[in-house]
Amino acid sequence: MLVVVDQPNYIPWKGYFDLIHDADLFVFYTDVQYTVRDWRNRNKIVTPNGDKWLSVPVGNDIHRLICEVKINDSMWQKNHYDTIKFAYSKTKYFNKYKDFLEYCYLDKKWDNLCDLDCYMIKTIAHDFLGCKTEFEDSRNFVTHGEKHERMLNLLKNIKENQGENLTNKKLDYLSGPAAKDYIVAADYKASDIGLAWKNYEGYPVYNQCYNLSFNHFVSIFDLLFNTGEDAPYFIWGWREESGIKSYTWCN
């Protein structure tokens, strides 16, 4: 079983969904400290005037876990919807996702950031990108310690709880490359947990609107609105077609 553990982000970029597609089990890491000015409550879209941040108002208190972050007001929802509609309403596939946007931004009131992020991510992954990945919440497992130690203990508990689903009791962990700064690979080997590093390189470009300099690092909305049902090709399909590996194993 290949497991990914990552913090829930607001309408994340395509690389986040690439990780989801790789995983058999994707665990939202929700019981860790919330960080301000980060991807948990904001992301970028492409507009006629260049990239624009969309930020969910949650305040700057760092003394909260991600799962505890409350949304301060509801006015942002209509603002985000109008901004997205203005930027993308003329794209080929905007109307394909309009019902989803209207539900998330106009019909449903969100009080908790984690609930918002997780709902949007799971819906996009399953309904729009066709991922078969199972989702879990880190709060449903037992862990302790800080950073490297905490993650490793979380994976050990996942392994214990997923025993009946594991072939030969084997669990592998796929991590983003930034974690190389703190992960101690030898500890994973000693715990009989495989470790692999994700590769985000080589994503093909597509017809991004407004003829601006192409930007890979924007919300998944940009890819969906511009490519529709072909979106999976631009995340992982091109790689599968070429026989390129999505990640490399740590020796």
C-alpha positions as a printed Julia matrix, in Angstrom:
251×3 Matrix{Float64}:
   0.0    0.0     0.0
   1.35   3.4    -1.01
   0.42   6.13    1.48
   0.63   9.91    1.15
   0.19  12.24    4.13
  -0.27  15.91    3.39
  -1.9   18.97    4.88
  -5.2   20.0     3.26
  -4.78  23.01    0.97
  -7.28  25.41   -0.56
  -8.01  24.49   -4.22
  -4.43  23.2    -4.61
  -2.28  23.01   -7.73
  -2.16  19.97  -10.03
   0.89  18.5    -8.3
  -1.19  17.93   -5.18
  -3.63  15.82   -7.21
  -0.71  14.01   -8.82
   0.22  12.82   -5.32
  -3.38  11.79   -4.68
  -3.45   9.77   -7.9
  -0.23   7.96   -6.94
  -1.56   6.96   -3.52
  -3.68   4.02   -2.46
  -4.44   5.94    0.72
  -4.21   9.71    1.12
  -4.27  10.97    4.7
  -5.15  14.6     5.38
  -2.67  15.8     8.02
  -5.1   17.92   10.03
  -3.87  17.75   13.64
  -0.67  19.74   13.15
  -0.01  23.45   13.6
  -1.65  25.85   11.2
   0.82  28.1     9.36
  -0.12  31.59    8.18
   0.53  32.91    4.67
   0.64  29.35    3.4
  -1.39  27.12    1.06
  -3.92  26.02    3.67
  -6.19  29.01    3.08
  -5.1   30.49   -0.24
  -4.1   29.82   -3.81
  -3.62  31.56   -7.13
  -5.71  31.78  -10.28
  -4.93  33.34  -13.66
  -6.71  36.6   -14.52
  -6.39  39.11  -17.41
  -4.08  41.13  -15.14
  -1.86  38.21  -14.16
  -1.92  35.83  -11.2
  -4.28  36.69   -8.36
  -4.39  35.32   -4.82
  -7.68  34.03   -3.45
  -7.51  33.91    0.35
 -10.06  32.52    2.78
 -10.23  34.85    5.83
  -9.12  32.89    8.88
  -6.96  35.33   10.84
  -3.28  35.12   11.77
  -3.37  33.1    15.0
  -0.64  30.45   14.8
  -1.76  28.77   18.03
  -4.22  26.48   16.27
  -4.22  23.09   14.68
  -5.35  23.0    11.06
  -8.54  21.21   12.08
  -9.35  24.03   14.53
  -9.18  26.92   12.06
 -12.49  28.76   11.82
 -13.5   30.96    8.89
 -14.16  34.51   10.03
 -17.03  35.48    7.73
 -18.99  34.31    4.69
 -18.61  37.36    2.46
 -15.46  35.84    0.95
 -17.47  33.05   -0.71
 -19.38  35.33   -3.09
 -16.21  37.32   -3.71
 -14.23  34.19   -4.66
 -17.05  32.96   -6.88
 -17.31  36.29   -8.71
 -13.53  36.5    -9.13
 -13.3   32.96  -10.5
 -16.25  33.52  -12.81
 -14.77  36.77  -14.14
 -11.43  35.09  -14.81
 -12.69  31.85  -16.36
 -16.28  32.17  -17.57
 -15.15  32.31  -21.2
 -12.97  29.21  -20.99
 -14.16  26.15  -22.86
 -15.07  24.06  -19.82
 -16.12  26.57  -17.15
 -19.79  25.56  -17.35
 -18.87  21.91  -16.83
 -17.94  22.75  -13.22
 -20.38  25.58  -12.58
 -22.76  23.53  -10.39
 -19.84  22.52   -8.17
 -18.68  26.12   -7.88
 -22.16  27.37   -7.05
 -22.59  24.75   -4.35
 -19.21  25.46   -2.75
 -19.37  29.24   -2.96
 -23.04  30.22   -3.06
 -25.14  27.45   -1.5
 -22.99  26.0     1.29
 -21.78  28.06    4.25
 -18.35  26.99    5.51
 -17.36  27.58    9.14
 -14.24  25.4     9.25
 -11.31  25.68    6.83
 -10.39  22.01    7.05
 -13.94  20.94    6.11
 -13.88  23.26    3.1
 -10.46  22.14    1.85
 -11.09  18.42    2.3
 -14.5   18.5     0.64
 -13.25  20.36   -2.43
 -10.14  18.19   -2.77
 -12.02  14.89   -2.48
 -14.73  15.98   -4.91
 -12.25  17.21   -7.51
 -10.1   14.08   -7.15
 -12.93  11.55   -7.38
 -15.58  13.24   -9.51
 -13.52  15.33  -11.94
 -10.17  13.54  -12.17
 -11.32   9.96  -11.7
  -8.94   9.09   -8.84
  -9.74   5.87   -6.98
  -7.7    6.84   -3.93
  -9.13   6.35   -0.45
  -9.05   9.31    1.94
  -8.52   9.39    5.69
  -7.94  11.98    8.41
  -4.83  11.86   10.62
  -7.07  12.42   13.64
  -8.3    8.86   13.2
  -4.82   7.53   14.02
  -2.45   7.78   16.99
   0.84   9.64   16.82
   3.21  11.71   18.93
   6.46  13.67   18.68
   7.49  16.44   16.33
   7.99  16.64   12.57
  10.01  13.55   11.45
   9.22  11.52   14.55
   5.53  12.44   14.44
   5.18  11.48   10.79
   6.96   8.18   11.25
   4.81   7.29   14.26
   1.69   8.2    12.3
   2.75   5.86    9.5
   3.43   3.07   11.98
  -0.09   3.44   13.36
  -1.58   3.53    9.86
   0.32   0.32    9.15
  -1.15  -1.3    12.26
  -4.69  -0.2    11.4
  -4.47  -1.13    7.72
  -2.96  -4.56    8.31
  -5.67  -6.52    6.55
  -5.31  -4.33    3.45
  -1.53  -4.68    3.16
   0.13  -7.18    0.85
   2.75  -9.0     2.96
   2.14  -6.31    5.61
   4.12  -3.84    3.48
   3.49  -0.1     3.67
   5.3    2.5     1.55
   5.3    6.25    2.07
   5.45   8.76   -0.8
   6.68  12.2     0.2
   7.11  15.52   -1.53
  10.77  16.42   -2.17
  10.77  19.31    0.32
  10.62  16.79    3.19
  14.16  15.64    2.39
  15.28  18.45    4.69
  13.98  16.69    7.8
  13.1   13.06    7.04
  15.63  10.54    8.36
  15.49   7.79    5.74
  17.31   5.27    7.91
  14.48   5.38   10.47
  11.97   4.42    7.78
  14.11   1.49    6.72
  14.45   0.37   10.32
  10.66   0.49   10.65
  10.19  -1.54    7.44
   8.39   1.34    5.74
   9.39   2.04    2.16
  10.21   5.66    1.29
   9.85   7.34   -2.1
  10.26  10.92   -3.34
   7.72  12.54   -5.64
   8.88  14.05   -8.96
   6.93  17.12  -10.11
   9.05  17.81  -13.2
   7.95  17.75  -16.82
   4.29  18.73  -16.7
   3.18  19.67  -20.24
   1.73  23.1   -20.9
  -1.82  23.63  -22.13
  -3.73  26.55  -23.57
  -3.79  28.82  -20.55
  -6.01  31.84  -21.16
  -4.91  35.45  -21.75
  -1.63  34.59  -23.52
   0.42  35.43  -20.44
   3.6   33.64  -19.4
   2.57  30.08  -18.59
   2.37  29.3   -14.88
   2.2   25.72  -13.62
   1.82  26.8    -9.99
  -1.8   27.9    -9.91
  -5.0   26.29   -8.63
  -6.3   23.09  -10.22
  -9.25  25.2   -11.39
  -7.08  26.65  -14.13
  -6.38  23.22  -15.6
  -9.98  22.02  -15.26
 -11.53  25.09  -16.86
  -9.1   25.04  -19.77
  -8.87  21.3   -20.5
 -11.98  19.66  -19.01
 -11.98  15.86  -19.14
  -8.46  15.93  -20.57
  -7.09  17.33  -17.29
  -5.76  13.96  -16.04
  -3.52  13.73  -19.12
  -1.77  16.97  -18.14
  -1.17  15.71  -14.59
  -0.21  12.04  -14.96
  -1.42  10.75  -18.33
   1.52  12.2   -20.26
   3.9   10.42  -17.89
   2.14   7.06  -18.21
   2.14   7.43  -22.0
   5.89   8.04  -22.01
   6.82   5.47  -19.36
   8.24   8.12  -17.04
   8.21   7.32  -13.34
   6.19   9.52  -11.02
   8.56   9.0    -8.09
  11.89   7.48   -7.14
  12.61   5.12   -4.26
  14.99   6.08   -1.51
  17.84   3.58   -1.29
